[in-house]
Amino acid sequence: MDNSETPTILGNFPVGCRLLVRSKKDWRFAVVCRKSDEFISIAVASPRGGTYRLKRPADLEIFFDGQIPYLLAKEPDVWRENFSRYDVRW
């Protein structure tokens, strides 16, 4: 990232925006589903077909891999190597 650019924060993302988040085991699709001034709710897709919600601070910095936004995780793995398998038929 260039020093002249301002960092992108989660609070700037509109409702419906998609990003990647790290679960305990793997990386998953997520979508911004609710916004307030302090917190953002993110709906995360589960490989079994369900969803669950996470609440994150609105000032949380978002990182990009090319044009794909993701939340930084504590685990050092790369999302492309440990992405959740949603439907093995495809």
Secondary structure as UniProt FT lines:
FT   TURN            3..4
FT   HELIX           10..12
FT   TURN            15..16
FT   STRAND          18..22
FT   STRAND          27..35
FT   STRAND          39..45
FT   TURN            47..48
FT   STRAND          51..57
FT   TURN            58..59
FT   STRAND          61..65
FT   TURN            66..67
FT   STRAND          68..71
FT   TURN            79..81
FT   TURN            88..89
//
